[in-house]
């Protein structure tokens, strides 16, 4: 392997730099680089990319939205996944039937009480 900073050949070592001086000099070089401007792949807004990161989205929110949109399209086209999801949901409902009944009873009781209060006002 070769050192990433000075290109000196290193025998059988799995390191990026040959010594500490090269590593520190390389970090200083990375810090001196001019940050570049990029366009967000989701919203198209221009942003400044941090020095040593490979960002393609302007924010975490855009990243999440782009990933969820990609997953939604994949899942929508994937019929086995939809069948699997439906089967898992049915099993969960069957296994938690009593809990669901109690929850619905409580929900309906609160709803009726709320309607009674509205009628008296």
PDB file as gemmi writes it, atoms N, CA and C in Angstrom:
CRYST1    1.000    1.000    1.000  90.00  90.00  90.00 P 1                      
ATOM      1  N   UNK A   1       0.830  -1.194   0.000  1.00  0.00           N  
ATOM      2  CA  UNK A   1       0.000   0.000   0.000  1.00  0.00           C  
ATOM      3  C   UNK A   1       0.871   1.253   0.000  1.00  0.00           C  
ATOM      4  N   UNK A   2       0.302   2.326  -0.481  1.00  0.00           N  
ATOM      5  CA  UNK A   2       1.018   3.601  -0.496  1.00  0.00           C  
ATOM      6  C   UNK A   2       0.371   4.565   0.488  1.00  0.00           C  
ATOM      7  N   UNK A   3       1.197   5.427   1.052  1.00  0.00           N  
ATOM      8  CA  UNK A   3       0.724   6.475   1.948  1.00  0.00           C  
ATOM      9  C   UNK A   3      -0.144   7.444   1.138  1.00  0.00           C  
ATOM     10  N   UNK A   4      -1.269   7.837   1.682  1.00  0.00           N  
ATOM     11  CA  UNK A   4      -2.179   8.729   0.967  1.00  0.00           C  
ATOM     12  C   UNK A   4      -1.632  10.147   0.825  1.00  0.00           C  
ATOM     13  N   UNK A   5      -0.676  10.526   1.686  1.00  0.00           N  
ATOM     14  CA  UNK A   5      -0.158  11.886   1.631  1.00  0.00           C  
ATOM     15  C   UNK A   5       1.125  11.988   0.803  1.00  0.00           C  
ATOM     16  N   UNK A   6       2.121  11.140   1.119  1.00  0.00           N  
ATOM     17  CA  UNK A   6       3.416  11.271   0.445  1.00  0.00           C  
ATOM     18  C   UNK A   6       3.659  10.198  -0.622  1.00  0.00           C  
ATOM     19  N   UNK A   7       2.730   9.275  -0.787  1.00  0.00           N  
ATOM     20  CA  UNK A   7       2.821   8.185  -1.765  1.00  0.00           C  
ATOM     21  C   UNK A   7       4.019   7.265  -1.533  1.00  0.00           C  
ATOM     22  N   UNK A   8       4.503   7.224  -0.309  1.00  0.00           N  
ATOM     23  CA  UNK A   8       5.607   6.338   0.050  1.00  0.00           C  
ATOM     24  C   UNK A   8       5.051   4.916   0.198  1.00  0.00           C  
ATOM     25  N   UNK A   9       5.785   3.923  -0.319  1.00  0.00           N  
ATOM     26  CA  UNK A   9       5.320   2.536  -0.276  1.00  0.00           C  
ATOM     27  C   UNK A   9       5.495   1.977   1.140  1.00  0.00           C  
ATOM     28  N   UNK A  10       4.442   1.328   1.655  1.00  0.00           N  
ATOM     29  CA  UNK A  10       4.492   0.712   2.987  1.00  0.00           C  
ATOM     30  C   UNK A  10       4.328  -0.792   2.811  1.00  0.00           C  
ATOM     31  N   UNK A  11       5.215  -1.551   3.437  1.00  0.00           N  
ATOM     32  CA  UNK A  11       5.202  -2.999   3.281  1.00  0.00           C  
ATOM     33  C   UNK A  11       4.170  -3.647   4.177  1.00  0.00           C  
ATOM     34  N   UNK A  12       3.222  -4.355   3.592  1.00  0.00           N  
ATOM     35  CA  UNK A  12       2.274  -5.202   4.317  1.00  0.00           C  
ATOM     36  C   UNK A  12       1.516  -4.564   5.465  1.00  0.00           C  
ATOM     37  N   UNK A  13       1.356  -3.267   5.453  1.00  0.00           N  
ATOM     38  CA  UNK A  13       0.632  -2.609   6.528  1.00  0.00           C  
ATOM     39  C   UNK A  13      -0.710  -2.129   6.018  1.00  0.00           C  
ATOM     40  N   UNK A  14      -1.718  -2.261   6.852  1.00  0.00           N  
ATOM     41  CA  UNK A  14      -3.063  -1.827   6.451  1.00  0.00           C  
ATOM     42  C   UNK A  14      -3.382  -0.481   7.102  1.00  0.00           C  
ATOM     43  N   UNK A  15      -2.553   0.498   6.784  1.00  0.00           N  
ATOM     44  CA  UNK A  15      -2.782   1.853   7.285  1.00  0.00           C  
ATOM     45  C   UNK A  15      -2.912   2.795   6.105  1.00  0.00           C  
ATOM     46  N   UNK A  16      -3.507   3.943   6.361  1.00  0.00           N  
ATOM     47  CA  UNK A  16      -3.673   4.927   5.298  1.00  0.00           C  
ATOM     48  C   UNK A  16      -2.452   5.825   5.150  1.00  0.00           C  
ATOM     49  N   UNK A  17      -1.739   6.086   6.262  1.00  0.00           N  
ATOM     50  CA  UNK A  17      -0.588   6.996   6.253  1.00  0.00           C  
ATOM     51  C   UNK A  17       0.621   6.282   6.825  1.00  0.00           C  
ATOM     52  N   UNK A  18       1.803   6.679   6.365  1.00  0.00           N  
ATOM     53  CA  UNK A  18       3.024   6.008   6.820  1.00  0.00           C  
ATOM     54  C   UNK A  18       3.425   6.421   8.234  1.00  0.00           C  
ATOM     55  N   UNK A  19       3.106   7.663   8.649  1.00  0.00           N  
ATOM     56  CA  UNK A  19       3.423   8.098  10.017  1.00  0.00           C  
ATOM     57  C   UNK A  19       2.459   9.201  10.445  1.00  0.00           C  
ATOM     58  N   UNK A  20       2.624   9.651  11.676  1.00  0.00           N  
ATOM     59  CA  UNK A  20       1.714  10.648  12.250  1.00  0.00           C  
ATOM     60  C   UNK A  20       1.822  11.987  11.518  1.00  0.00           C  
ATOM     61  N   UNK A  21       3.048  12.360  11.111  1.00  0.00           N  
ATOM     62  CA  UNK A  21       3.235  13.642  10.419  1.00  0.00           C  
ATOM     63  C   UNK A  21       2.435  13.685   9.115  1.00  0.00           C  
ATOM     64  N   UNK A  22       2.474  12.585   8.363  1.00  0.00           N  
ATOM     65  CA  UNK A  22       1.705  12.537   7.103  1.00  0.00           C  
ATOM     66  C   UNK A  22       0.208  12.615   7.384  1.00  0.00           C  
ATOM     67  N   UNK A  23      -0.232  11.929   8.425  1.00  0.00           N  
ATOM     68  CA  UNK A  23      -1.661  11.951   8.752  1.00  0.00           C  
ATOM     69  C   UNK A  23      -2.109  13.366   9.126  1.00  0.00           C  
ATOM     70  N   UNK A  24      -1.324  14.046   9.969  1.00  0.00           N  
ATOM     71  CA  UNK A  24      -1.675  15.407  10.370  1.00  0.00           C  
ATOM     72  C   UNK A  24      -1.611  16.370   9.197  1.00  0.00           C  
ATOM     73  N   UNK A  25      -0.596  16.221   8.336  1.00  0.00           N  
ATOM     74  CA  UNK A  25      -0.477  17.097   7.164  1.00  0.00           C  
ATOM     75  C   UNK A  25      -1.672  16.887   6.230  1.00  0.00           C  
ATOM     76  N   UNK A  26      -2.119  15.663   6.111  1.00  0.00           N  
ATOM     77  CA  UNK A  26      -3.261  15.370   5.251  1.00  0.00           C  
ATOM     78  C   UNK A  26      -4.534  15.998   5.820  1.00  0.00           C  
ATOM     79  N   UNK A  27      -4.688  15.931   7.148  1.00  0.00           N  
ATOM     80  CA  UNK A  27      -5.862  16.549   7.771  1.00  0.00           C  
ATOM     81  C   UNK A  27      -5.855  18.059   7.576  1.00  0.00           C  
ATOM     82  N   UNK A  28      -4.688  18.678   7.683  1.00  0.00           N  
ATOM     83  CA  UNK A  28      -4.591  20.117   7.451  1.00  0.00           C  
ATOM     84  C   UNK A  28      -4.937  20.451   6.004  1.00  0.00           C  
ATOM     85  N   UNK A  29      -4.498  19.599   5.079  1.00  0.00           N  
ATOM     86  CA  UNK A  29      -4.808  19.811   3.669  1.00  0.00           C  
ATOM     87  C   UNK A  29      -6.322  19.727   3.445  1.00  0.00           C  
ATOM     88  N   UNK A  30      -6.958  18.751   4.071  1.00  0.00           N  
ATOM     89  CA  UNK A  30      -8.408  18.618   3.930  1.00  0.00           C  
ATOM     90  C   UNK A  30      -9.130  19.827   4.511  1.00  0.00           C  
ATOM     91  N   UNK A  31      -8.607  20.361   5.622  1.00  0.00           N  
ATOM     92  CA  UNK A  31      -9.239  21.517   6.255  1.00  0.00           C  
ATOM     93  C   UNK A  31      -9.090  22.774   5.401  1.00  0.00           C  
ATOM     94  N   UNK A  32      -8.018  22.857   4.620  1.00  0.00           N  
ATOM     95  CA  UNK A  32      -7.778  24.041   3.795  1.00  0.00           C  
ATOM     96  C   UNK A  32      -8.604  24.042   2.512  1.00  0.00           C  
ATOM     97  N   UNK A  33      -9.119  22.890   2.112  1.00  0.00           N  
ATOM     98  CA  UNK A  33      -9.874  22.825   0.858  1.00  0.00           C  
ATOM     99  C   UNK A  33     -11.081  23.765   0.897  1.00  0.00           C  
ATOM    100  N   UNK A  34     -11.381  24.328  -0.233  1.00  0.00           N  
ATOM    101  CA  UNK A  34     -12.507  25.254  -0.343  1.00  0.00           C  
ATOM    102  C   UNK A  34     -13.802  24.443  -0.392  1.00  0.00           C  
ATOM    103  N   UNK A  35     -14.774  24.780   0.467  1.00  0.00           N  
ATOM    104  CA  UNK A  35     -16.042  24.058   0.416  1.00  0.00           C  
ATOM    105  C   UNK A  35     -16.752  24.325  -0.913  1.00  0.00           C  
ATOM    106  N   UNK A  36     -17.344  23.300  -1.470  1.00  0.00           N  
ATOM    107  CA  UNK A  36     -17.993  23.466  -2.765  1.00  0.00           C  
ATOM    108  C   UNK A  36     -19.503  23.602  -2.619  1.00  0.00           C  
ATOM    109  N   UNK A  37     -20.117  24.257  -3.595  1.00  0.00           N  
ATOM    110  CA  UNK A  37     -21.559  24.432  -3.598  1.00  0.00           C  
ATOM    111  C   UNK A  37     -22.185  23.286  -4.387  1.00  0.00           C  
ATOM    112  N   UNK A  38     -23.287  22.768  -3.865  1.00  0.00           N  
ATOM    113  CA  UNK A  38     -24.000  21.682  -4.531  1.00  0.00           C  
ATOM    114  C   UNK A  38     -25.494  21.956  -4.531  1.00  0.00           C  
ATOM    115  N   UNK A  39     -26.215  21.211  -5.361  1.00  0.00           N  
ATOM    116  CA  UNK A  39     -27.676  21.276  -5.377  1.00  0.00           C  
ATOM    117  C   UNK A  39     -28.222  20.042  -4.677  1.00  0.00           C  
ATOM    118  N   UNK A  40     -29.203  20.256  -3.826  1.00  0.00           N  
ATOM    119  CA  UNK A  40     -29.838  19.159  -3.100  1.00  0.00           C  
ATOM    120  C   UNK A  40     -30.572  18.263  -4.104  1.00  0.00           C  
ATOM    121  N   UNK A  41     -30.385  16.943  -3.976  1.00  0.00           N  
ATOM    122  CA  UNK A  41     -31.024  16.017  -4.919  1.00  0.00           C  
ATOM    123  C   UNK A  41     -32.520  15.868  -4.677  1.00  0.00           C  
ATOM    124  N   UNK A  42     -33.011  16.351  -3.524  1.00  0.00           N  
ATOM    125  CA  UNK A  42     -34.444  16.231  -3.251  1.00  0.00           C  
ATOM    126  C   UNK A  42     -35.198  17.518  -3.585  1.00  0.00           C  
ATOM    127  N   UNK A  43     -34.749  18.646  -3.004  1.00  0.00           N  
ATOM    128  CA  UNK A  43     -35.505  19.898  -3.175  1.00  0.00           C  
ATOM    129  C   UNK A  43     -34.882  20.850  -4.196  1.00  0.00           C  
ATOM    130  N   UNK A  44     -33.628  20.596  -4.594  1.00  0.00           N  
ATOM    131  CA  UNK A  44     -32.988  21.440  -5.597  1.00  0.00           C  
ATOM    132  C   UNK A  44     -32.366  22.712  -5.041  1.00  0.00           C  
ATOM    133  N   UNK A  45     -32.404  22.890  -3.721  1.00  0.00           N  
ATOM    134  CA  UNK A  45     -31.838  24.085  -3.096  1.00  0.00           C  
ATOM    135  C   UNK A  45     -30.312  23.996  -3.095  1.00  0.00           C  
ATOM    136  N   UNK A  46     -29.641  25.116  -3.294  1.00  0.00           N  
ATOM    137  CA  UNK A  46     -28.183  25.139  -3.279  1.00  0.00           C  
ATOM    138  C   UNK A  46     -27.688  25.168  -1.835  1.00  0.00           C  
ATOM    139  N   UNK A  47     -26.668  24.354  -1.534  1.00  0.00           N  
ATOM    140  CA  UNK A  47     -26.088  24.338  -0.193  1.00  0.00           C  
ATOM    141  C   UNK A  47     -24.586  24.161  -0.296  1.00  0.00           C  
ATOM    142  N   UNK A  48     -23.886  24.499   0.784  1.00  0.00           N  
ATOM    143  CA  UNK A  48     -22.435  24.360   0.818  1.00  0.00           C  
ATOM    144  C   UNK A  48     -22.110  23.025   1.466  1.00  0.00           C  
ATOM    145  N   UNK A  49     -21.389  22.184   0.723  1.00  0.00           N  
ATOM    146  CA  UNK A  49     -21.024  20.862   1.206  1.00  0.00           C  
ATOM    147  C   UNK A  49     -19.879  21.006   2.202  1.00  0.00           C  
ATOM    148  N   UNK A  50     -19.979  20.366   3.370  1.00  0.00           N  
ATOM    149  CA  UNK A  50     -18.860  20.397   4.318  1.00  0.00           C  
ATOM    150  C   UNK A  50     -17.588  19.825   3.690  1.00  0.00           C  
ATOM    151  N   UNK A  51     -16.455  20.196   4.240  1.00  0.00           N  
ATOM    152  CA  UNK A  51     -15.161  19.924   3.615  1.00  0.00           C  
ATOM    153  C   UNK A  51     -14.901  18.451   3.309  1.00  0.00           C  
ATOM    154  N   UNK A  52     -15.053  17.561   4.295  1.00  0.00           N  
ATOM    155  CA  UNK A  52     -14.698  16.176   4.015  1.00  0.00           C  
ATOM    156  C   UNK A  52     -15.897  15.235   4.084  1.00  0.00           C  
ATOM    157  N   UNK A  53     -17.067  15.719   3.795  1.00  0.00           N  
ATOM    158  CA  UNK A  53     -18.244  14.858   3.755  1.00  0.00           C  
ATOM    159  C   UNK A  53     -18.764  14.755   2.328  1.00  0.00           C  
ATOM    160  N   UNK A  54     -19.395  13.649   2.028  1.00  0.00           N  
ATOM    161  CA  UNK A  54     -19.960  13.436   0.691  1.00  0.00           C  
ATOM    162  C   UNK A  54     -21.471  13.572   0.777  1.00  0.00           C  
ATOM    163  N   UNK A  55     -21.940  14.786   0.988  1.00  0.00           N  
ATOM    164  CA  UNK A  55     -23.376  15.021   1.135  1.00  0.00           C  
ATOM    165  C   UNK A  55     -24.031  15.268  -0.216  1.00  0.00           C  
ATOM    166  N   UNK A  56     -25.267  14.745  -0.356  1.00  0.00           N  
ATOM    167  CA  UNK A  56     -26.022  15.013  -1.574  1.00  0.00           C  
ATOM    168  C   UNK A  56     -27.366  15.682  -1.260  1.00  0.00           C  
ATOM    169  N   UNK A  57     -27.706  15.796   0.025  1.00  0.00           N  
ATOM    170  CA  UNK A  57     -28.929  16.474   0.442  1.00  0.00           C  
ATOM    171  C   UNK A  57     -28.568  17.653   1.314  1.00  0.00           C  
ATOM    172  N   UNK A  58     -29.395  18.707   1.273  1.00  0.00           N  
ATOM    173  CA  UNK A  58     -29.084  19.925   2.030  1.00  0.00           C  
ATOM    174  C   UNK A  58     -29.320  19.750   3.524  1.00  0.00           C  
ATOM    175  N   UNK A  59     -30.234  18.858   3.911  1.00  0.00           N  
ATOM    176  CA  UNK A  59     -30.535  18.688   5.331  1.00  0.00           C  
ATOM    177  C   UNK A  59     -30.957  17.248   5.612  1.00  0.00           C  
ATOM    178  N   UNK A  60     -31.049  16.942   6.886  1.00  0.00           N  
ATOM    179  CA  UNK A  60     -31.495  15.617   7.303  1.00  0.00           C  
ATOM    180  C   UNK A  60     -32.939  15.388   6.867  1.00  0.00           C  
ATOM    181  N   UNK A  61     -33.747  16.426   6.919  1.00  0.00           N  
ATOM    182  CA  UNK A  61     -35.160  16.320   6.522  1.00  0.00           C  
ATOM    183  C   UNK A  61     -35.275  15.904   5.053  1.00  0.00           C  
ATOM    184  N   UNK A  62     -34.505  16.544   4.175  1.00  0.00           N  
ATOM    185  CA  UNK A  62     -34.539  16.177   2.754  1.00  0.00           C  
ATOM    186  C   UNK A  62     -34.072  14.742   2.553  1.00  0.00           C  
ATOM    187  N   UNK A  63     -33.071  14.338   3.304  1.00  0.00           N  
ATOM    188  CA  UNK A  63     -32.571  12.965   3.213  1.00  0.00           C  
ATOM    189  C   UNK A  63     -33.674  11.976   3.569  1.00  0.00           C  
ATOM    190  N   UNK A  64     -34.363  12.230   4.687  1.00  0.00           N  
ATOM    191  CA  UNK A  64     -35.424  11.327   5.140  1.00  0.00           C  
ATOM    192  C   UNK A  64     -36.569  11.290   4.137  1.00  0.00           C  
ATOM    193  N   UNK A  65     -36.966  12.456   3.636  1.00  0.00           N  
ATOM    194  CA  UNK A  65     -38.067  12.513   2.667  1.00  0.00           C  
ATOM    195  C   UNK A  65     -37.708  11.752   1.392  1.00  0.00           C  
ATOM    196  N   UNK A  66     -36.479  11.933   0.913  1.00  0.00           N  
ATOM    197  CA  UNK A  66     -36.054  11.247  -0.314  1.00  0.00           C  
ATOM    198  C   UNK A  66     -36.019   9.735  -0.096  1.00  0.00           C  
ATOM    199  N   UNK A  67     -35.513   9.306   1.060  1.00  0.00           N  
ATOM    200  CA  UNK A  67     -35.435   7.868   1.334  1.00  0.00           C  
ATOM    201  C   UNK A  67     -36.826   7.268   1.479  1.00  0.00           C  
ATOM    202  N   UNK A  68     -37.738   7.972   2.170  1.00  0.00           N  
ATOM    203  CA  UNK A  68     -39.081   7.426   2.366  1.00  0.00           C  
ATOM    204  C   UNK A  68     -39.828   7.372   1.039  1.00  0.00           C  
ATOM    205  N   UNK A  69     -39.623   8.366   0.173  1.00  0.00           N  
ATOM    206  CA  UNK A  69     -40.271   8.357  -1.142  1.00  0.00           C  
ATOM    207  C   UNK A  69     -39.768   7.156  -1.942  1.00  0.00           C  
ATOM    208  N   UNK A  70     -38.449   6.906  -1.873  1.00  0.00           N  
ATOM    209  CA  UNK A  70     -37.858   5.792  -2.592  1.00  0.00           C  
ATOM    210  C   UNK A  70     -38.426   4.462  -2.066  1.00  0.00           C  
ATOM    211  N   UNK A  71     -38.529   4.341  -0.733  1.00  0.00           N  
ATOM    212  CA  UNK A  71     -39.070   3.118  -0.136  1.00  0.00           C  
ATOM    213  C   UNK A  71     -40.527   2.928  -0.502  1.00  0.00           C  
ATOM    214  N   UNK A  72     -41.298   4.026  -0.506  1.00  0.00           N  
ATOM    215  CA  UNK A  72     -42.720   3.929  -0.823  1.00  0.00           C  
ATOM    216  C   UNK A  72     -42.910   3.399  -2.240  1.00  0.00           C  
ATOM    217  N   UNK A  73     -42.129   3.914  -3.176  1.00  0.00           N  
ATOM    218  CA  UNK A  73     -42.238   3.460  -4.565  1.00  0.00           C  
ATOM    219  C   UNK A  73     -41.854   1.987  -4.667  1.00  0.00           C  
ATOM    220  N   UNK A  74     -40.768   1.606  -3.971  1.00  0.00           N  
ATOM    221  CA  UNK A  74     -40.343   0.208  -4.012  1.00  0.00           C  
ATOM    222  C   UNK A  74     -41.407  -0.702  -3.428  1.00  0.00           C  
ATOM    223  N   UNK A  75     -41.961  -0.306  -2.269  1.00  0.00           N  
ATOM    224  CA  UNK A  75     -42.940  -1.144  -1.592  1.00  0.00           C  
ATOM    225  C   UNK A  75     -44.242  -1.230  -2.379  1.00  0.00           C  
ATOM    226  N   UNK A  76     -44.620  -0.136  -3.031  1.00  0.00           N  
ATOM    227  CA  UNK A  76     -45.865  -0.113  -3.782  1.00  0.00           C  
ATOM    228  C   UNK A  76     -45.810  -1.102  -4.949  1.00  0.00           C  
ATOM    229  N   UNK A  77     -44.653  -1.208  -5.575  1.00  0.00           N  
ATOM    230  CA  UNK A  77     -44.486  -2.111  -6.704  1.00  0.00           C  
ATOM    231  C   UNK A  77     -44.228  -3.550  -6.266  1.00  0.00           C  
ATOM    232  N   UNK A  78     -43.835  -3.742  -5.016  1.00  0.00           N  
ATOM    233  CA  UNK A  78     -43.432  -5.054  -4.535  1.00  0.00           C  
ATOM    234  C   UNK A  78     -44.633  -5.800  -3.947  1.00  0.00           C  
ATOM    235  N   UNK A  79     -45.322  -6.594  -4.747  1.00  0.00           N  
ATOM    236  CA  UNK A  79     -46.528  -7.291  -4.300  1.00  0.00           C  
ATOM    237  C   UNK A  79     -46.255  -8.305  -3.192  1.00  0.00           C  
ATOM    238  N   UNK A  80     -45.148  -9.086  -3.246  1.00  0.00           N  
ATOM    239  CA  UNK A  80     -44.880 -10.007  -2.131  1.00  0.00           C  
ATOM    240  C   UNK A  80     -44.730  -9.274  -0.803  1.00  0.00           C  
ATOM    241  N   UNK A  81     -44.103  -8.081  -0.830  1.00  0.00           N  
ATOM    242  CA  UNK A  81     -43.959  -7.317   0.409  1.00  0.00           C  
ATOM    243  C   UNK A  81     -45.328  -6.902   0.942  1.00  0.00           C  
ATOM    244  N   UNK A  82     -46.221  -6.437   0.055  1.00  0.00           N  
ATOM    245  CA  UNK A  82     -47.549  -6.013   0.494  1.00  0.00           C  
ATOM    246  C   UNK A  82     -48.315  -7.195   1.086  1.00  0.00           C  
ATOM    247  N   UNK A  83     -48.192  -8.378   0.481  1.00  0.00           N  
ATOM    248  CA  UNK A  83     -48.855  -9.577   0.994  1.00  0.00           C  
ATOM    249  C   UNK A  83     -48.279  -9.935   2.362  1.00  0.00           C  
ATOM    250  N   UNK A  84     -46.949  -9.871   2.481  1.00  0.00           N  
ATOM    251  CA  UNK A  84     -46.294 -10.174   3.751  1.00  0.00           C  
ATOM    252  C   UNK A  84     -46.764  -9.201   4.829  1.00  0.00           C  
ATOM    253  N   UNK A  85     -46.814  -7.904   4.495  1.00  0.00           N  
ATOM    254  CA  UNK A  85     -47.244  -6.895   5.465  1.00  0.00           C  
ATOM    255  C   UNK A  85     -48.676  -7.145   5.911  1.00  0.00           C  
ATOM    256  N   UNK A  86     -49.544  -7.491   4.965  1.00  0.00           N  
ATOM    257  CA  UNK A  86     -50.937  -7.781   5.286  1.00  0.00           C  
ATOM    258  C   UNK A  86     -51.034  -8.999   6.208  1.00  0.00           C  
ATOM    259  N   UNK A  87     -50.255 -10.057   5.912  1.00  0.00           N  
ATOM    260  CA  UNK A  87     -50.271 -11.260   6.745  1.00  0.00           C  
ATOM    261  C   UNK A  87     -49.772 -10.975   8.159  1.00  0.00           C  
ATOM    262  N   UNK A  88     -48.695 -10.194   8.258  1.00  0.00           N  
ATOM    263  CA  UNK A  88     -48.150  -9.845   9.576  1.00  0.00           C  
ATOM    264  C   UNK A  88     -49.168  -9.041  10.374  1.00  0.00           C  
ATOM    265  N   UNK A  89     -49.838  -8.099   9.719  1.00  0.00           N  
ATOM    266  CA  UNK A  89     -50.848  -7.285  10.387  1.00  0.00           C  
ATOM    267  C   UNK A  89     -52.006  -8.156  10.883  1.00  0.00           C  
ATOM    268  N   UNK A  90     -52.458  -9.087  10.054  1.00  0.00           N  
ATOM    269  CA  UNK A  90     -53.545  -9.979  10.468  1.00  0.00           C  
ATOM    270  C   UNK A  90     -53.147 -10.818  11.671  1.00  0.00           C  
ATOM    271  N   UNK A  91     -51.926 -11.372  11.651  1.00  0.00           N  
ATOM    272  CA  UNK A  91     -51.451 -12.176  12.787  1.00  0.00           C  
ATOM    273  C   UNK A  91     -51.403 -11.335  14.055  1.00  0.00           C  
ATOM    274  N   UNK A  92     -50.928 -10.098  13.926  1.00  0.00           N  
ATOM    275  CA  UNK A  92     -50.836  -9.237  15.093  1.00  0.00           C  
ATOM    276  C   UNK A  92     -52.229  -8.954  15.662  1.00  0.00           C  
ATOM    277  N   UNK A  93     -53.199  -8.695  14.776  1.00  0.00           N  
ATOM    278  CA  UNK A  93     -54.566  -8.413  15.225  1.00  0.00           C  
ATOM    279  C   UNK A  93     -55.151  -9.629  15.923  1.00  0.00           C  
ATOM    280  N   UNK A  94     -54.920 -10.804  15.369  1.00  0.00           N  
ATOM    281  CA  UNK A  94     -55.435 -12.035  15.994  1.00  0.00           C  
ATOM    282  C   UNK A  94     -54.797 -12.243  17.358  1.00  0.00           C  
ATOM    283  N   UNK A  95     -53.497 -12.050  17.469  1.00  0.00           N  
ATOM    284  CA  UNK A  95     -52.784 -12.261  18.739  1.00  0.00           C  
ATOM    285  C   UNK A  95     -53.134 -11.211  19.785  1.00  0.00           C  
ATOM    286  N   UNK A  96     -53.532 -10.021  19.356  1.00  0.00           N  
ATOM    287  CA  UNK A  96     -53.817  -8.930  20.289  1.00  0.00           C  
ATOM    288  C   UNK A  96     -55.299  -8.560  20.290  1.00  0.00           C  
ATOM    289  N   UNK A  97     -56.146  -9.516  19.997  1.00  0.00           N  
ATOM    290  CA  UNK A  97     -57.573  -9.240  19.866  1.00  0.00           C  
ATOM    291  C   UNK A  97     -58.182  -8.684  21.160  1.00  0.00           C  
ATOM    292  N   UNK A  98     -57.844  -9.291  22.284  1.00  0.00           N  
ATOM    293  CA  UNK A  98     -58.424  -8.857  23.564  1.00  0.00           C  
ATOM    294  C   UNK A  98     -57.985  -7.432  23.903  1.00  0.00           C  
ATOM    295  N   UNK A  99     -56.733  -7.157  23.658  1.00  0.00           N  
ATOM    296  CA  UNK A  99     -56.232  -5.801  23.907  1.00  0.00           C  
ATOM    297  C   UNK A  99     -56.986  -4.798  23.032  1.00  0.00           C  
ATOM    298  N   UNK A 100     -57.199  -5.145  21.772  1.00  0.00           N  
ATOM    299  CA  UNK A 100     -57.918  -4.256  20.853  1.00  0.00           C  
ATOM    300  C   UNK A 100     -59.357  -4.032  21.314  1.00  0.00           C  
ATOM    301  N   UNK A 101     -59.998  -5.090  21.808  1.00  0.00           N  
ATOM    302  CA  UNK A 101     -61.376  -4.947  22.299  1.00  0.00           C  
ATOM    303  C   UNK A 101     -61.443  -3.982  23.468  1.00  0.00           C  
ATOM    304  N   UNK A 102     -60.504  -4.142  24.410  1.00  0.00           N  
ATOM    305  CA  UNK A 102     -60.487  -3.236  25.572  1.00  0.00           C  
ATOM    306  C   UNK A 102     -60.239  -1.796  25.130  1.00  0.00           C  
ATOM    307  N   UNK A 103     -59.315  -1.626  24.209  1.00  0.00           N  
ATOM    308  CA  UNK A 103     -59.006  -0.297  23.715  1.00  0.00           C  
ATOM    309  C   UNK A 103     -60.235   0.328  23.053  1.00  0.00           C  
ATOM    310  N   UNK A 104     -60.931  -0.434  22.219  1.00  0.00           N  
ATOM    311  CA  UNK A 104     -62.108   0.086  21.523  1.00  0.00           C  
ATOM    312  C   UNK A 104     -63.240   0.395  22.497  1.00  0.00           C  
ATOM    313  N   UNK A 105     -63.411  -0.461  23.518  1.00  0.00           N  
ATOM    314  CA  UNK A 105     -64.436  -0.178  24.540  1.00  0.00           C  
ATOM    315  C   UNK A 105     -64.158   1.144  25.231  1.00  0.00           C  
ATOM    316  N   UNK A 106     -62.904   1.339  25.616  1.00  0.00           N  
ATOM    317  CA  UNK A 106     -62.514   2.570  26.303  1.00  0.00           C  
ATOM    318  C   UNK A 106     -62.698   3.781  25.378  1.00  0.00           C  
ATOM    319  N   UNK A 107     -62.306   3.627  24.126  1.00  0.00           N  
ATOM    320  CA  UNK A 107     -62.445   4.697  23.148  1.00  0.00           C  
ATOM    321  C   UNK A 107     -63.922   5.067  22.953  1.00  0.00           C  
ATOM    322  N   UNK A 108     -64.781   4.065  22.796  1.00  0.00           N  
ATOM    323  CA  UNK A 108     -66.209   4.317  22.581  1.00  0.00           C  
ATOM    324  C   UNK A 108     -66.853   4.936  23.822  1.00  0.00           C  
ATOM    325  N   UNK A 109     -66.440   4.487  25.018  1.00  0.00           N  
ATOM    326  CA  UNK A 109     -66.967   5.045  26.254  1.00  0.00           C  
ATOM    327  C   UNK A 109     -66.630   6.532  26.348  1.00  0.00           C  
ATOM    328  N   UNK A 110     -65.389   6.892  26.045  1.00  0.00           N  
ATOM    329  CA  UNK A 110     -64.976   8.300  26.089  1.00  0.00           C  
ATOM    330  C   UNK A 110     -65.714   9.125  25.037  1.00  0.00           C  
ATOM    331  N   UNK A 111     -65.909   8.519  23.877  1.00  0.00           N  
ATOM    332  CA  UNK A 111     -66.604   9.222  22.802  1.00  0.00           C  
ATOM    333  C   UNK A 111     -68.061   9.511  23.168  1.00  0.00           C  
ATOM    334  N   UNK A 112     -68.744   8.515  23.736  1.00  0.00           N  
ATOM    335  CA  UNK A 112     -70.135   8.707  24.151  1.00  0.00           C  
ATOM    336  C   UNK A 112     -70.237   9.769  25.232  1.00  0.00           C  
ATOM    337  N   UNK A 113     -69.291   9.730  26.149  1.00  0.00           N  
ATOM    338  CA  UNK A 113     -69.281  10.718  27.221  1.00  0.00           C  
ATOM    339  C   UNK A 113     -69.076  12.125  26.657  1.00  0.00           C  
ATOM    340  N   UNK A 114     -68.189  12.253  25.689  1.00  0.00           N  
ATOM    341  CA  UNK A 114     -67.932  13.542  25.054  1.00  0.00           C  
ATOM    342  C   UNK A 114     -69.193  14.053  24.335  1.00  0.00           C  
ATOM    343  N   UNK A 115     -69.891  13.140  23.630  1.00  0.00           N  
ATOM    344  CA  UNK A 115     -71.123  13.528  22.935  1.00  0.00           C  
ATOM    345  C   UNK A 115     -72.201  13.952  23.929  1.00  0.00           C  
ATOM    346  N   UNK A 116     -72.298  13.248  25.066  1.00  0.00           N  
ATOM    347  CA  UNK A 116     -73.282  13.619  26.103  1.00  0.00           C  
ATOM    348  C   UNK A 116     -72.999  15.030  26.618  1.00  0.00           C  
ATOM    349  N   UNK A 117     -71.734  15.315  26.852  1.00  0.00           N  
ATOM    350  CA  UNK A 117     -71.378  16.646  27.352  1.00  0.00           C  
ATOM    351  C   UNK A 117     -71.708  17.733  26.330  1.00  0.00           C  
ATOM    352  N   UNK A 118     -71.515  17.436  25.068  1.00  0.00           N  
ATOM    353  CA  UNK A 118     -71.840  18.409  24.018  1.00  0.00           C  
ATOM    354  C   UNK A 118     -73.345  18.664  23.932  1.00  0.00           C  
ATOM    355  N   UNK A 119     -74.146  17.621  24.136  1.00  0.00           N  
ATOM    356  CA  UNK A 119     -75.596  17.782  24.074  1.00  0.00           C  
ATOM    357  C   UNK A 119     -76.122  18.616  25.245  1.00  0.00           C  
ATOM    358  N   UNK A 120     -75.513  18.475  26.401  1.00  0.00           N  
ATOM    359  CA  UNK A 120     -75.984  19.218  27.571  1.00  0.00           C  
ATOM    360  C   UNK A 120     -75.593  20.696  27.489  1.00  0.00           C  
ATOM    361  N   UNK A 121     -74.614  21.027  26.713  1.00  0.00           N  
ATOM    362  CA  UNK A 121     -74.176  22.437  26.610  1.00  0.00           C  
ATOM    363  C   UNK A 121     -75.054  23.205  25.702  1.00  0.00           C  
TER     364      UNK A 121                                                      
END                                                                             
